[in-house]
Amino acid sequence: MSKIAKLLSVIVILVLIAGFFWWYQYGQVQAMVFDKDQTFTETLTIPATTNGVVKNNATLNFEKDLIVDGKLSCDTGRIRLNVKGTLTINNTLQCNRPDILSEDDIGQGIIIVASNVNISKDAMIGSNGHVQVVTDASKLATDQGAIDKLYEDAGTYESGKLHIGPFTPLEQIPANAPGRPLTYDSRAGLSKGLINQALTVPFIPQANAAAPQPATDAEGNPVAGTVRIGGTWVIGGNPPGLPPARLDVPTPPKNIKKIILNFDFGKDNNVTIQNFELHGPNGNNGQDSNKESCNANGTNGSNALRFNVYAGNLTVNNFNLHLGSGGDGGMAETTDDCEDAKAKGGNGGEAGNFRMVAEENFNITGALNIYPGKGGKGGDATAHGKKGEDAACKPEKGGDATANGGAGGDNKKVLVATGTINGKDNITIGMMTGGNGGDATANGGDGGNASDKGCAGANGGKATATGGKGGDTTCAKFPCTGGDGSNATAKPGNGGNGGQGSSKDPGGNGGKGGNAVAKAGAFGIGKTANGREGVIQSQTGGNGGNGGDGCGPGTGGKGGSGKPDGQKGADGKNLCIEEPKKETSVTSPPSEPAQLIVPTTTPTPSTEPIPTETPTPTEPTSTPTETPFIRVNVNDIIFLHAIGTTDCPQNIGTINLKASAPANAKYIRIATKLPQWLSINVTEGGLVANVTFTCSLQNYDSQTLTKSIQGEIISDGGEVIGEFSFNVTGEIQATEEF
């Protein structure tokens, strides 16, 4: 036998051996099917080599214990386990619901009713629906109204009990509430205050952490009313990157807009959350409106998962909480045949949230690492005005287009801890980020062309594009960054061409180009950093249509307004034919015979003066005068801002030059580079500007802000014809934290 043949024989034998061991370990998995409601009077164990499957929404009741050493999953319906003894999960519990549910299905995934729960650090729990773990069936949310209330409660500030969370907008927290962050003092370092910003707090490696031990008394008997929760939980879809081993969780069903994970163990139970990794889903994206009509509206993105915990005594040790991001707003695009196209992208949804409440004691004995999600991105918007139809004499105007990008989801929240909670220094919070705004693109339609003599071309359609604003963020002792503003593109239509005349007939005038207005999305505000301002990609006015040739020729259409204005259309050619002038000849009279001229006496010259011709007076030539350069006085702006009380951003004044600017003034322009705390946006035709305090500061303490502003007045020809100046002064007041 050759060496190659021997080598091939060895490879085949190795493959057969490997296949045998795989079959021995995985191929002998047994199946347990639960296809109807059942009650088990003795302890049931699902072995490590067994897959249990719950079908037909069956409810499983256990008079004693349920131990899951293998896998328990669902088939289309939900899983419900009622356990009077102890529920122990050492392996996998998973329930993935179909992509589309019936109208009366609220999207329950896993329901557990048990007073004693022990979920090990090696367990895997996954579902794309709601998950509820309670000690009493009366605490279950069983209809959509109850789910909605549970969802809202998990994101609502509550005073009077020991709790951490939820992330709450500052204005919703009473001013005198203990633990309310009022300001951020960057000089105080990272160790002062409610929440530690330090990202170097060491994580307790999950693989090396001690497994939770079952709650027992001195004789080894289970202790009633004790819950230990650990393992890796994935709710509502796979986390970014590769899913955890043994779990593959799809996104929530399409008709489920809110996902809740609810742990309600009652005021008499002791709960330990240890070696626990929770991945919450992003909110569902909004629905797109893709070329369905001339009024396109994407729906808003949904808010992400909310997590609620309630117990008598609560202990947290090594808990990594990954809150999902808000869903993206739906995109919107109109059809191409619109006389007045309007598109609005949906707004981004809010990031996930959580609330953990204890009646008696709340202890954080190990790391509690919280990873806030991002605000959802605003939906893009694209509007298409139709091209006007050509006609002999009354062509159709180009369609107008208006596009508004969706706003990025805000993350204007702070984390509050109320009451005496031990171990707050073990809390670490990652970056909180606002959602980016959605882009806006408006395409106005070209005006129709005329073909008949003397008939004018139609005007081009207007284009108005407004980019979505980046989401704002608010934070106290952890980093936060605003979302990026979005881009705006306004492309108006060109004017149509005038009709053609002849050597006897006039040509038609060209149509006017459409106006262009574009406003980039404003950046989102953040304490750590603001987002980026959006960019105006295009704002050039539409070109005027050409005039038709004829006798006389048509005039080219005026360019539409924009930055810059559109170009004027070309005038038509003069086709008039001048008739030649008739020439006249002068014939000399016939010659006569010569006559003898007899000289006479020379007369005396007259003494009368000879009249002279008086010159016709001419009008003096007028010299054109230039518009004088002016300086306009503008009142200074003074404002007061109380951190934590005054709204952010804060409108602090308006600059209005409509009455004082020259008649040929087109718009005003700010020549001074602005600090990050100040924003000036020109509106209303270009001669009015809104002045805003952005709330973006280097130090969030009491201080005085000042800035001198220089501005220019621009003519309709693009020249600087004037200037103005004013000062902005702000008093910032901060309050010491509790």
C-alpha positions, 0 to 999 in steps of 0.5 A: 500500500502506498504512503498516500493510501495509508494516509487517507485510511488514517484520515477516514478512521479519525473522521469516523471516530470523531463522528461517533463521539459527536453522536454519543454526546449530541446525537442521543438527545431525547425529546420530551413533548408537553402539548397540553396543560399538565400537573406533575405531583412529583419532582420533574427533571429534564436531563442534560441530554433532553430537549423539552418542548412546550406546544399549544400554549400549554401550562405546566404545573408542578406540585414539587420541584422542576429542574432543567439540566437540559433544554426547555423551549416552546413551539410557536406559543409561550411557556408558562411554568407554575412551580410550588417547590423550587425552580432550578435552571442549570442549562437553557430556557428559551421561547422564540415567538413567530414573526407575526402574531394574531391580533389577540396575542400580546407577545408573552414569551416566558411566564414563571410563577414560583416562590423559590427560584435558583438560576445558575451562572451557567444558565441561558434564558432567551426570548423575543417576547415578554418575560415575567418571573413572579411569586404570585399569579396575581402580579402577572400582566396578562393583557396589553393594558397591564403590559403598557402600565408595567412598561410605563412604571419601569420608566417613571420616577418613584419616591419613598422606597429604596430604588435605583433607576429609572433613568429619568428626565431631570425635570420630572424629579421633584426639586427637593427629592433626596439624591436628585442630581442638580449639576455637574461639577467637573472639579469634584473628580469622579469619586464624589456624588451619587454615581461613579463615572470611572470606567476602570472599575474591574468587572468580576469575570463571570466564568470565575465568579462563584456559582449561587448556592441554593438557599437552604437552612442548617439541615439542608432544606430549601428556605421559602421565599428566596430567589437567586437569579444568575446566568445569561439572559437575552431578551428581544433579539441577539445582542450585537456581535455573536449570540451567546452559546446555545442561544439564538434569539430573533427580533420581537414579533412585528406587532409588539412595540414594547418589550418588558422583563418583569421580576416581581417577587413581592415584599416578603421575598429575598432576591439575590441577583448574582453573576447575571448578564442581561441583554435587552433588545433595541426598540423596533424600527418605525415603519417606512413609507416608501413611494406610496403617496405624495404625503409620506410619513415614516412612523416613530421608532419604538422605545427599547426594553424596560426591566423591572425588579421588585422585592422585599430585600434585594442584593446585587453582586456582579450584574452586567445590564445592557439596555437596548437602543431606541428603534430608528424612525421609519424613512419616508419617500414620496412618489415621483409625480407630486404637485406638492410632495411632503415627506417626514421621517419618523423620530428615533425611539428612546433607549432602554430603562430599568427600575430596581425597588426594594422595600426593606434592604438594598445592597450592592455587594459586587459590580453593577455595570450599566450600559445605556443604549443610544437614542434611535436614529431619525428617519430619512425623508425624500420628497419629489416634485413632478416635472410640469407637463409641456403644453402649447400655451399653458404648460404645467408648473413644476411640483414643490417638494418639502422634506423633514428628516426625523429627530434623533431620540433624546437621552435626557436622563439622570440615574437616581438612587433613593434611600440608604443603598449600600455599595453605590460605589460599585455602580459603573455607567457607560456612555449615554448617546443621543440618536442622530437626526435623519437626512432630508432631500427635497427635489423640486420639479422642472417647469413645463416648456411652452411651444406656441408663439408668445407663450411663457414657460412654467415656473420651477417647483420649490424645494425645502429641506430640513434635516433632523436634529440630533438627540439631546442628552443630560447626565450627572456623574456619567458621560453623555454625548449628543447625537449628530445633526443631519444633512439637508439637500434642496434642489429646486426645479428649473423654469420651463422654456418660452415658446418659439416665435417667428420673424413676425411673431414674438417668443415666450418668456422663460419660467422662473426657477424654483426657490431653494431653502435648506436647513441642516439638522442642529447638533444634539447637546451633551455634557461630554461632547455635543454632536456634529452639526449637519451640513447643507449639501445643496441650496442653489436656486433653480435656473430660469428658463430660456426665452423663445426666439421671435419678433420680439424675443422672449426674456429669460426667466429669473433664477430662483432664490437660494445660496447662491441664487439660480442663473437667469435664463438666456434671452431669445434671439430677435428674428425680426426682418427689417424691410429695405428703405426705398432710394430717391433720385434727383434729376437736374432741370434741363439746361437753358441758353446762356443769358447776358448778365448786366451788372447793377449798382451794389446795394448798401449792406444792411445794418440789421444783425444776422440771426444765429441758430440757438442750440437746444439745451441738453439734460444733465447726465445722471451718475448712479449712486451706490447703496451706502454702507450702514451700521445697525445698532442691535440691543445686547442680550442678557439672560439667566440660567439655573442648572437643573431648573431652566429648560435646555436648550434655552431661547435667550433672544431674537435679532430682527433687522427687517426694519433697519436693513437696506431695501436690497438686503437679502440676509444676515451672516454671523462673522464671529466664531461662536462658543459651544454654549451659544447658537444663532440660527437665521430664519424668516427670509434671512433677516431674523436670527434666533439666539439660543443658549445650548447648555453645553459647558466645560464646567457645570458650576456658577459662572458668567458667560460673555461673547461679543458678536459681529454680523454682516448684512448681505445684499441680493447681489451677494455684497456686504452692505452693512454690519451690526454687533451686540454682546451676549451675557449670561449668568449661570447659577448652580446648586450644590448636590445633595 
